Amino acid sequence: MQDAFAYCAELVRTADRDRFVSSLFAPAQHRGALHALYAFNVEVARVRELAREPLPGEIRLQWWSEVLRGERPGEASANPVASALLTVIERYRLAVPALMALIDARCFDLYDDPMARLTGLEAYAQKTSSTLLALAAQILAGAEVEASEAVATSAGIAYAIAGLIRAFPLHAARRQLFVPLELLDRHGVEPQDIFAGQSSKNLRAVFADLQDDARRHLLAAHQQMATLPDAALPAFLPVALVRPALDRLARCNPFAPAELSPWRRQWLIWRAARNPARIAG
């Protein structure tokens, strides 16, 4: 079993560096559980890249749903991420329905159907990013977790939108549209212009609206941070990257987003760990 948790730690270290660095500020006895949760997120988030086609992706996500329902005990015990995750679910009493909803939300990733409305994007972000924050907070804070849920909702939406803005060129290249059609229509941008790689003043206005929405949720999280139990704070450290990332993205061509350097990302997380007011500040 220790090998399973070690596998999860290495997967998160290589595939989700921000959350891995943040986990190092959590108490040692909880890090393995965080790594198992984050490794599960890596696995379901990259299903499209691994499966290439929707049907194999659907089958893979269905496999994870069946694992969580206890229907594949033999296969789960042979899979290090599944094995570690099931142990963590039992040990920390994580809500399986929340994990199932996360898997269901990831089905959107498999297809090229556009995101219709901003409320739909926020619901997607809440079921994925916010859920992950809330479950990580539960691992760390236990019975005090209810105080984390409202912060997790707002912070998770802000974090997810910032990440989707960064990933826009990748999504556009494979004709996948997370940017809501509602915003495109508002500013007179056609999806085909995006798929053709055409930047414009109107497209930048679309992204300004998206960034404003992320900042609105980040402000809500900042106003709620005082309600967080101290034990839960390491779960929220990746959120410290949102404001600096948005500031940098606001100055960029949407098709060429500027990334925060790895050392700066690590420094921002370290700074927020020393001063939690900077997590969503």
Beta strands, then each sheet from edge to edge (+ up, - down):
end
